[in-house]
């Protein structure tokens, strides 16, 4: 059992940290303030090979694994959670289903440009009335000759509007409910596919979250991902992987909050000495660091199991649950350490706190993770 990072992983960490601190961090606060997505950052990640980390070189990827992927998401989220989730959704929610269930033609046509960073991907499932309940979704894809006709709408879609390729879930047989759900690859410029409301959010504000609309949107048969009726399986397995990415994002947010809190506590003086020497503050820092380490290794464990071809659904739930709760707790403590300054935009901790909250919600709320874990325990 080895808990150390290999020399290769350390090199990746240094490279991504340099990119994050020099290319991503300088504009993070302003992009958050303006709710502005910067496509050039994604393009630069593509140039570094980060947009296809786990996919084989045959499809334009680096041929690496999910541990490397998590490390990259963590380092990006340490300075900008929005950049972290942009890449996370692109890889785990769009790339993974295509790599796992796609035909050779689909991988060459869609996955390769995504892995090379030439096209941005995302995933559509959530509806206003159904949330995660696929059986009650209303988006349909009805067979018509050699194509399917999509109608409906989906909300809270990360990267929507900016993305070029969408994995979309729809009912091909509404009478079968969740068993009649299928997955499709939809390109941005497809007639009948448009965008609705862009959400104004508490956090992750420079990551676009937009409604997608389908009005007699005709999708060719060759864009069916997997087989008809496999949509639920594809979605559930994609979400298992997405939870690992969200956990890595949460770890990065928490680590960023700890880093700036520690630096501030060493410099800020009260009663003639740095506040880091006060037990009330030093104990906070110790608790923050301990929980981050726990969250990090739960996340790396889930990523390692995915890379080894082992079951990882329960482990991804462990990681997402604990890392999300840790990120929220750590960032609240960070604001407290900064005192009144923490409540202002003069320091990044208020942004970290806003960004942390969503890690307890998307990819399946932390309440859902507890359901997943408890059912696994009972089944065992």
Protein Blocks (a to p, Z undefined) as FASTA:
>chain_A
ZZbdcfklmmmmmmmmmmmmmmmmmmmmmmmmnopacfklmmmmmmnopmmmmpcfknop
noiafklmmmmmmmmmmmomklmmmmmmmmmmmmmmmmmmmcfklmmmmmmmmmnopacc
dddfbafklmmmlklpcbdcddehjaccdedddehiehihjambdcddddfblmnmmmlg
ccddddfklghiacddddddfbhmlbccdddddehiacdfklpghjehilmmmmmmmmmm
mmmmmmmmmmmmmmmmmmmmmmmmmmpcgehiafklpmklmmmmmmmmmmmmmmmmmmmm
mmmmmmnopafklmmmmmmmmmmmmmmmmmmmmmmmnmmmlmpckbmklmmmmmmmmmmm
ggpiaklmmmmmmmmmmmZZ
